[in-house]
Amino acid sequence: MQNFELINPVKILFGKGEIAKIKTQIPSNARVLMLYGAGSIKKNGIYNQVIQALDGITYIEFGGIPANPEYAILMKALSIIRQEKIDFLLAVGGGSVIDGTKFLASAALFEGEEPWDILTQGIRTEKGMPFGTVLTLPATGTEMNSGSVISRKETGEKLAMGGPGLFPQFSILDPSVVASINKRQLANGITDAFTHVMEQYMTYPIGADLQDRLAESIMNSLIETAPKVMQDPSDYTIAANFMWCCTMALNGLIQKGVPSDWAIHAMGHELTALYGIDHARTLAIIAPRHYHYFLEHKKEKLAQYGKRVWNITEGSVEERAKKAIEKTESFFHSLDIDTNISDYTTDYDGTAKKVSNALRNRGWVALGEHKLVTPEAVHTIIEACY
C-alpha cells in the first residue's frame, strides 16, 4: 500500500428530516446566497423545506445553474456575492449546483483579475468562502469532497479545480429526495458513481486488500440497488443505500494508498464539451474501450473485479478480464445507457482527433496510473467508441 494522508472535514447530516437542521449549521449573522438549478426543487417540495429551515437567516436566491455548471452564469452569481456582501453559500441541488458553488467559493476570495485562471492554471484553492450543501441528486460525490468541474461554452472547455478550501462545511443527505428523480437521472447517478469507483480501483494490484474490498463492496451494492431504485425510487431503504454509495464512491476514502487512473474522466469531459452528452454517459462510452486498450496493464485487476463483483471464475486471467469488461458494458445497457458516440450525435467524424488534440493542448501528454494514456492512445480509444 502507498503512503497517504487522509483529511475529510465535511459534516454529514444523513436521513429523513435533516434539511430542517440547516439553520443550526449556518452562523446566525451570515449573509447567505442560496444557489440552485432549473427549479425542480420548487416542484418536489425541497425548496419549501429549505426556506422554512432558513427562517431568521438573511439570504438571497440565485437559480438557473445548468447541468455542467456554466462559467458565464456563475460569474453573474459572483457579482451578486460581491454586491450584497455575501459571506456564506448554500448549494441546494445535485453535482452541478454544488460544483458551481465550489467555484464561487474559490472565486469570491480569488485575488487575480480573471477567475477562469483558477481552472486553466490549476490554482489550488487553499481557502474559500464557507458553504454548505443540500444534496438533491446523488451521483458525483461532490457533497463530500473538495473537487469541482466547470464548463465554459465560449471556449468549449470543461476543466477541474480543487483544494482544501473547497470542502463543504456540511452536507445534508436526505434519501427522501430520491423519490422525485426521473429514470434518466437515476441511471446517470448510478453510472457516475460506479465509474468513480472504477477509476480508483481498476489499475494494478498493490496489496491494498481493504481498499479493494471497500471499492468492490460499493460496486456490488450499486449493482444490487440499481434495478430496485430504478423501479421504485420512493422506497426509503433503497434510496438511502443508493445515496450513500454515491457519496462513498468519491469522498477520498477508497483512493488512499492505491494508484488511480482518471483518464476516462479526462476524455469524457471533452465529449461533454463537444456534444453536450451527459457526463455519466460519456464515462459509459469510454470505459469499456479504455479497458480493452490497456488490457495488458489492467488484466489482473480486471480479473479480480470479474471474480469478486461479477462471479466470473472460469478461464485464463485475460479471458476473465475480457468477460469483466463485457459485464460492465452490459450493466450500463441494463440502465438504458447507450455506449457509442454515434448513439448521441451523427456529427462524430473527427472526434478522436478533436479529443486527443484538446488534451495535448492542455499539456496532458500522458494520463493514467502508468502515464501511458498519450494523445495517440486517446485517439485510438475514442475511435473505438464511434
C-alpha positions as CSV (number, residue, x, y, z in Angstrom):
1,M,0.0,0.0,0.0
2,Q,1.2,3.5,-0.8
3,N,1.8,6.2,1.8
4,F,-1.1,8.6,2.1
5,E,-2.7,11.4,4.1
6,L,-6.5,11.5,4.7
7,I,-8.4,14.5,5.8
8,N,-12.1,15.0,5.2
9,P,-13.7,17.7,7.4
10,V,-17.2,17.5,5.9
11,K,-20.0,17.1,8.4
12,I,-22.7,14.8,7.0
13,L,-26.3,15.1,8.2
14,F,-27.9,11.9,6.8
15,G,-31.5,10.9,6.9
16,K,-35.2,11.9,6.7
17,G,-36.0,15.4,8.0
18,E,-32.3,16.5,8.3
19,I,-33.0,19.5,6.0
20,A,-34.7,21.2,8.9
21,K,-31.3,21.4,10.6
22,I,-29.8,23.9,8.1
23,K,-30.3,26.8,10.4
24,T,-28.2,25.2,13.1
25,Q,-25.2,24.8,10.7
26,I,-25.0,28.4,9.4
27,P,-23.8,31.3,11.6
28,S,-26.8,33.4,12.7
29,N,-25.3,36.6,11.4
30,A,-24.4,35.2,8.0
31,R,-25.5,36.8,4.7
32,V,-26.3,33.7,2.6
33,L,-26.6,33.2,-1.1
34,M,-28.8,30.1,-1.8
35,L,-27.9,28.6,-5.2
36,Y,-30.0,26.0,-7.1
37,G,-30.6,24.8,-10.7
38,A,-33.5,24.9,-13.1
39,G,-36.2,25.0,-10.4
40,S,-37.1,21.4,-9.9
41,I,-36.7,21.9,-6.1
42,K,-39.8,24.2,-6.3
43,K,-41.8,21.3,-7.7
44,N,-40.7,18.5,-5.4
45,G,-41.1,20.3,-2.1
46,I,-37.4,20.7,-1.3
47,Y,-37.4,24.4,-1.8
48,N,-40.1,24.9,0.8
49,Q,-38.2,22.8,3.3
50,V,-35.1,24.8,2.8
51,I,-36.8,28.2,3.0
52,Q,-38.5,27.1,6.3
53,A,-35.2,26.0,7.6
54,L,-33.6,29.3,6.8
55,D,-36.2,31.3,8.8
56,G,-34.3,34.1,10.6
57,I,-31.3,33.9,8.4
58,T,-30.6,36.7,5.9
59,Y,-30.4,35.1,2.4
60,I,-30.7,35.9,-1.3
61,E,-31.5,33.3,-4.0
62,F,-29.8,32.6,-7.3
63,G,-31.3,30.0,-9.5
64,G,-30.6,28.7,-13.0
65,I,-27.3,26.9,-12.6
66,P,-27.3,24.4,-15.5
67,A,-26.1,20.9,-15.8
68,N,-22.3,21.2,-16.5
69,P,-22.2,24.5,-14.5
70,E,-21.5,27.3,-16.9
71,Y,-18.9,29.9,-16.2
72,A,-20.8,32.8,-17.7
73,I,-23.8,32.1,-15.4
74,L,-21.6,31.6,-12.4
75,M,-20.0,35.0,-13.0
76,K,-23.4,36.6,-12.6
77,A,-23.7,34.9,-9.2
78,L,-20.2,36.2,-8.3
79,S,-21.4,39.7,-9.0
80,I,-24.2,39.3,-6.5
81,I,-21.8,37.9,-3.9
82,R,-19.7,41.0,-4.2
83,Q,-22.6,43.5,-4.4
84,E,-24.5,42.0,-1.5
85,K,-21.5,41.3,0.7
86,I,-22.4,37.6,0.9
87,D,-20.3,35.6,3.3
88,F,-21.8,32.1,3.2
89,L,-23.0,30.0,0.3
90,L,-25.7,27.3,0.3
91,A,-26.0,24.9,-2.6
92,V,-29.3,23.1,-3.0
93,G,-29.1,20.7,-5.9
94,G,-27.0,18.0,-7.5
95,G,-23.4,17.8,-8.6
96,S,-23.6,20.7,-11.0
97,V,-25.1,23.2,-8.4
98,I,-22.5,22.1,-5.8
99,D,-19.6,22.2,-8.2
100,G,-20.7,25.7,-9.3
101,T,-20.9,26.7,-5.7
102,K,-17.4,25.5,-5.1
103,F,-16.2,27.6,-8.0
104,L,-17.9,30.6,-6.4
105,A,-16.4,29.8,-3.0
106,S,-13.0,30.0,-4.6
107,A,-13.6,32.9,-7.0
108,A,-15.1,35.1,-4.2
109,L,-11.7,35.2,-2.4
110,F,-9.5,35.0,-5.5
111,E,-7.1,37.9,-5.8
112,G,-6.5,37.6,-9.5
113,E,-8.3,39.5,-12.2
114,E,-9.7,36.6,-14.2
115,P,-11.4,33.8,-12.1
116,W,-11.1,31.4,-15.0
117,D,-7.4,31.3,-14.3
118,I,-8.2,29.2,-11.3
119,L,-9.0,26.4,-13.7
120,T,-6.7,27.0,-16.7
121,Q,-3.7,27.5,-14.4
122,G,-4.6,24.7,-12.0
123,I,-4.6,27.1,-9.0
124,R,-5.2,25.2,-5.8
125,T,-7.8,26.7,-3.5
126,E,-6.4,26.8,0.0
127,K,-9.2,28.9,1.4
128,G,-12.6,29.5,0.0
129,M,-15.8,31.2,1.2
130,P,-17.6,28.8,3.6
131,F,-20.5,26.9,2.2
132,G,-22.9,24.0,2.8
133,T,-24.9,21.7,0.6
134,V,-28.3,20.1,0.4
135,L,-28.0,17.2,-2.0
136,T,-30.9,16.6,-4.3
137,L,-29.4,14.2,-6.8
138,P,-26.9,11.5,-5.7
139,A,-24.2,10.9,-8.3
140,T,-20.9,12.8,-8.2
141,G,-19.9,12.6,-4.5
142,T,-19.0,16.4,-4.7
143,E,-21.0,16.8,-1.5
144,M,-18.2,15.2,0.5
145,N,-15.0,16.1,-1.4
146,S,-13.0,19.2,-2.5
147,G,-13.2,18.8,-6.3
148,S,-15.2,20.6,-8.9
149,V,-15.6,20.7,-12.7
150,I,-16.7,23.8,-14.6
151,S,-17.7,24.3,-18.2
152,R,-17.1,27.4,-20.4
153,K,-19.3,27.3,-23.5
154,E,-17.5,30.1,-25.4
155,T,-14.2,28.3,-25.3
156,G,-15.5,24.7,-25.4
157,E,-13.7,23.8,-22.2
158,K,-14.6,21.6,-19.2
159,L,-12.0,21.9,-16.5
160,A,-11.4,20.7,-13.0
161,M,-10.4,22.5,-9.9
162,G,-9.9,21.7,-6.2
163,G,-8.1,22.3,-3.0
164,P,-8.6,22.0,0.8
165,G,-10.6,25.3,0.8
166,L,-13.4,23.6,-1.2
167,F,-14.7,21.0,1.3
168,P,-18.3,21.9,2.3
169,Q,-18.7,22.7,5.9
170,F,-21.7,20.4,6.0
171,S,-23.8,18.4,3.6
172,I,-27.4,17.3,4.2
173,L,-28.3,14.0,2.6
174,D,-32.0,13.2,2.9
175,P,-32.8,10.0,0.9
176,S,-36.4,11.1,0.6
177,V,-35.4,13.5,-2.2
178,V,-34.6,10.4,-4.5
179,A,-38.3,9.8,-4.9
180,S,-38.7,12.7,-7.3
181,I,-35.7,11.9,-9.5
182,N,-36.5,10.7,-13.1
183,K,-35.1,7.4,-14.5
184,R,-32.6,9.1,-16.8
185,Q,-31.0,11.0,-13.9
186,L,-31.1,7.9,-11.7
187,A,-29.3,5.9,-14.4
188,N,-26.8,8.7,-14.7
189,G,-26.2,8.8,-10.9
190,I,-25.6,5.0,-10.7
191,T,-23.3,5.1,-13.7
192,D,-21.3,8.1,-12.5
193,A,-20.8,6.6,-9.0
194,F,-19.9,3.2,-10.4
195,T,-17.3,4.7,-12.8
196,H,-15.9,6.8,-10.0
197,V,-15.1,3.6,-8.1
198,M,-13.6,2.0,-11.1
199,E,-11.3,5.0,-11.8
200,Q,-9.8,4.5,-8.3
201,Y,-9.8,0.7,-8.4
202,M,-9.1,-0.5,-12.0
203,T,-5.3,-0.1,-12.1
204,Y,-3.0,-2.9,-10.8
205,P,-2.6,-4.9,-7.6
206,I,-0.7,-3.2,-4.9
207,G,-1.6,-5.3,-1.8
208,A,-4.2,-2.9,-0.5
209,D,-6.8,-5.6,0.3
210,L,-9.1,-3.5,2.4
211,Q,-9.2,-0.7,-0.1
212,D,-10.0,-3.2,-2.8
213,R,-12.8,-4.7,-0.7
214,L,-14.3,-1.3,0.1
215,A,-14.3,-0.4,-3.6
216,E,-15.8,-3.8,-4.5
217,S,-18.5,-3.5,-1.9
218,I,-19.6,-0.2,-3.3
219,M,-19.8,-1.6,-6.8
220,N,-21.7,-4.7,-5.5
221,S,-24.1,-2.5,-3.7
222,L,-24.7,-0.3,-6.7
223,I,-25.4,-3.4,-8.9
224,E,-27.9,-4.8,-6.4
225,T,-29.5,-1.4,-5.8
226,A,-29.7,-0.2,-9.4
227,P,-32.8,-2.1,-10.6
228,K,-34.6,-1.6,-7.3
229,V,-34.1,2.2,-7.2
230,M,-35.0,2.5,-10.9
231,Q,-38.2,0.6,-10.3
232,D,-39.2,2.4,-7.0
233,P,-37.1,5.4,-6.0
234,S,-39.7,6.2,-3.3
235,D,-38.5,3.2,-1.3
236,Y,-36.6,4.9,1.5
237,T,-34.3,2.0,2.3
238,I,-33.2,1.5,-1.3
239,A,-32.8,5.3,-1.8
240,A,-30.6,5.5,1.3
241,N,-28.3,2.8,0.0
242,F,-28.1,4.5,-3.4
243,M,-27.4,7.9,-1.9
244,W,-24.7,6.7,0.4
245,C,-23.0,4.6,-2.3
246,C,-22.7,7.7,-4.4
247,T,-21.1,9.7,-1.6
248,M,-18.7,6.9,-0.6
249,A,-17.6,6.4,-4.2
250,L,-15.8,9.7,-4.3
251,N,-15.2,11.1,-0.8
252,G,-11.5,10.3,-0.8
253,L,-11.5,7.2,1.3
254,I,-11.1,4.4,-1.3
255,Q,-8.4,6.2,-3.3
256,K,-6.0,6.4,-0.4
257,G,-3.0,4.1,-0.6
258,V,-3.7,2.9,-4.1
259,P,-2.9,4.2,-7.7
260,S,-5.8,5.7,-9.7
261,D,-6.5,6.3,-13.3
262,W,-8.9,9.2,-14.2
263,A,-8.1,9.1,-17.9
264,I,-11.7,8.1,-18.6
265,H,-12.9,11.3,-16.9
266,A,-10.5,13.4,-18.8
267,M,-11.7,12.0,-22.1
268,G,-15.3,12.1,-21.0
269,H,-15.1,15.8,-20.2
270,E,-14.1,16.5,-23.8
271,L,-17.1,14.6,-25.2
272,T,-19.4,16.6,-23.0
273,A,-17.7,19.9,-24.1
274,L,-18.1,18.9,-27.7
275,Y,-21.6,17.4,-27.8
276,G,-23.3,18.1,-24.5
277,I,-23.5,14.4,-23.7
278,D,-24.4,13.7,-20.1
279,H,-21.2,13.3,-18.1
280,A,-22.1,9.8,-16.8
281,R,-22.9,8.7,-20.3
282,T,-19.5,9.8,-21.6
283,L,-17.9,7.6,-19.0
284,A,-20.0,4.6,-20.0
285,I,-19.0,5.2,-23.6
286,I,-15.3,5.4,-22.9
287,A,-14.7,2.9,-20.0
288,P,-15.1,-0.4,-21.9
289,R,-12.8,0.7,-24.8
290,H,-10.3,2.2,-22.4
291,Y,-10.0,-1.1,-20.5
292,H,-9.8,-3.1,-23.7
293,Y,-6.9,-0.9,-25.0
294,F,-5.0,-1.2,-21.7
295,L,-6.0,-4.9,-21.1
296,E,-2.4,-6.0,-20.7
297,H,-1.7,-3.5,-17.9
298,K,-5.1,-3.9,-16.2
299,K,-5.9,-7.6,-16.7
300,E,-5.0,-8.7,-13.2
301,K,-7.3,-6.2,-11.5
302,L,-10.0,-6.7,-14.1
303,A,-9.9,-10.4,-13.4
304,Q,-10.1,-9.8,-9.7
305,Y,-13.1,-7.5,-10.3
306,G,-14.7,-10.1,-12.5
307,K,-14.4,-12.7,-9.8
308,R,-15.5,-10.6,-6.8
309,V,-18.1,-8.4,-8.4
310,W,-19.4,-10.5,-11.3
311,N,-18.6,-14.0,-10.1
312,I,-16.5,-14.8,-13.2
313,T,-14.3,-17.8,-12.2
314,E,-13.6,-19.7,-15.4
315,G,-10.9,-19.1,-18.0
316,S,-7.5,-17.5,-18.0
317,V,-6.7,-14.2,-16.4
318,E,-7.1,-12.5,-19.8
319,E,-10.3,-14.3,-20.6
320,R,-11.8,-13.3,-17.2
321,A,-10.7,-9.8,-17.7
322,K,-12.4,-9.5,-21.1
323,K,-15.6,-11.0,-19.6
324,A,-15.5,-8.5,-16.8
325,I,-15.4,-5.6,-19.4
326,E,-18.4,-7.2,-21.2
327,K,-20.3,-7.4,-17.9
328,T,-19.6,-3.8,-17.2
329,E,-20.9,-2.6,-20.5
330,S,-24.0,-4.8,-20.1
331,F,-24.6,-3.3,-16.7
332,F,-24.6,0.2,-18.4
333,H,-27.0,-1.1,-21.0
334,S,-29.3,-2.5,-18.3
335,L,-29.8,1.1,-17.2
336,D,-30.7,2.2,-20.8
337,I,-27.3,3.9,-21.1
338,D,-26.0,3.8,-24.7
339,T,-22.3,3.2,-25.1
340,N,-21.4,4.6,-28.5
341,I,-20.8,8.2,-29.5
342,S,-22.9,7.6,-32.6
343,D,-25.9,7.0,-30.3
344,Y,-25.8,10.6,-29.3
345,T,-24.7,12.5,-32.4
346,T,-24.4,11.9,-36.1
347,D,-21.6,14.5,-36.3
348,Y,-18.9,12.4,-34.8
349,D,-16.3,12.2,-37.6
350,G,-13.1,13.7,-36.4
351,T,-14.0,13.3,-32.7
352,A,-10.9,11.3,-31.9
353,K,-8.6,14.0,-33.3
354,K,-10.5,16.7,-31.5
355,V,-10.3,15.0,-28.1
356,S,-6.6,14.0,-28.5
357,N,-5.7,17.5,-29.6
358,A,-7.6,19.1,-26.8
359,L,-5.8,17.0,-24.2
360,R,-2.5,17.7,-25.9
361,N,-3.2,21.4,-25.9
362,R,-3.8,21.3,-22.2
363,G,-0.4,19.8,-21.7
364,W,-1.8,16.4,-20.7
365,V,0.6,14.3,-22.7
366,A,0.2,11.2,-20.6
367,L,-2.6,10.2,-18.3
368,G,-3.5,7.1,-16.3
369,E,-1.8,5.2,-13.5
370,H,1.2,4.4,-15.7
371,K,1.2,7.7,-17.6
372,L,0.6,5.7,-20.8
373,V,-2.6,7.3,-21.9
374,T,-0.9,9.5,-24.5
375,P,-2.8,11.6,-27.1
376,E,-2.1,8.8,-29.6
377,A,-3.7,6.3,-27.2
378,V,-6.7,8.6,-26.7
379,H,-7.2,8.9,-30.5
380,T,-7.4,5.1,-30.8
381,I,-9.7,4.7,-27.8
382,I,-12.1,7.4,-29.0
383,E,-12.2,6.0,-32.5
384,A,-13.3,2.7,-31.0
385,C,-16.2,4.5,-29.3
386,Y,-17.8,5.5,-32.6
